[in-house]
Amino acid sequence: MNTPLEFCIPVLLGLEGLAARELRRLGLAQVRAENGRVFCQGTPADIPRMNLSLRVGARVLVVLGRFCAATFDQLFEGTRALPWEDFIPRTGAFPVKGHSLNSALHAVPACQAIVKKAAASRLGQAYGLTTLPETGPLFQIQFSIMKDEALLMLDTSGPGLYKRGYRAVGVEAPLRETLAAAMVLLTHYSGRDPLRDPFCGSGTIAIEAALIARNRAPGLERSFTAQKWPLVPPRLWMDAADEAIAGEFHGSYDIMGSDIDPRAVELSRANAIKAGVEDLVRFEVADAAAFRVDVPRGRVVTNPPYGQRLMEKAEAEDLYRAFGRACRALPPEWEVAVLSSHTEFERTFGRQADAKRKLYNGMLKCDLFLYGGRAAEKGRPGKKGR
């Protein structure tokens, strides 16, 4: 296929800029960010490159077309006009899922049925079949209808890209790998300075930091739906894996996670082994209220309990106070980033943040509270933030 492909990368709200930056670094063209998603252009060879390497994207979707769909007839005809046979082979399975927002067509099950019928009609005509077997590889159709504009796509990823393959189980209220990676990236961490997570849970932040420090592609240990697509032959996946591995760094890094729960620490160690970074990150049992460091500079990136799910609000506030006292005792060159949904976090932590980033942990609205470093520089008189 010589015609450039358009891709859509859904992301958690607040991470659009990070995802756009990743796509530009991969050499994708026409990168454009919208709320909750980023668009770009590329080739079939970019499908494995993005799936293997993106740290904050939710999945990689191929855009087949967009059109006005204020009626079911428009949805059917617009869908049927798209070149499904260029992607889906004779035996391909093509289930449909999607969503509708602020549109005349608001009944999602009905829209799913219409899209399925239209795609089947086009494919049946292309292959001379009245009934399609759907016994072959998966080609998940996704649609988005927003303000009466329909966007039709094929999912190349399968399970979301946050499923790196290293965490089969987790402790309560786990942090998605994509969000953990975003938290680390938002502190501009590159592996040069020490990094600590005093509430490590299942080790996700420390493991993602290790992957970032090594420049290791996060998707190397998992499979993707498009590996079975004729459009993306095996050699493209091998080339993308070779490219990713060739770009890895091989230094030594000071990354540590700790938790008061010994079971969490053991789980973190097991996950680090699955991720192939057990030589880069250490885990130990420790109380965050007594958090200490033994080096003059570094970063703390952490996700303490919020109070809604893991403990009562009062207990969470007591923990924030104790952790805040520990952080104020750190050397001045240490930077701190804390993700929390608690509306009174700064008051209980004991210090107003130098900067904040609004993020979402699943459907839970949170803030990443940033202290020191570039955040402090932006907040000083005479300094302008970028």
Summary of the structure (lengths in Angstrom):
residues: 386
radius of gyration: 23.0
end to end distance: 40.0
largest distance: 73.4
contacts: 1307
relative contact order: 0.12
helix: 34%
strand: 23%
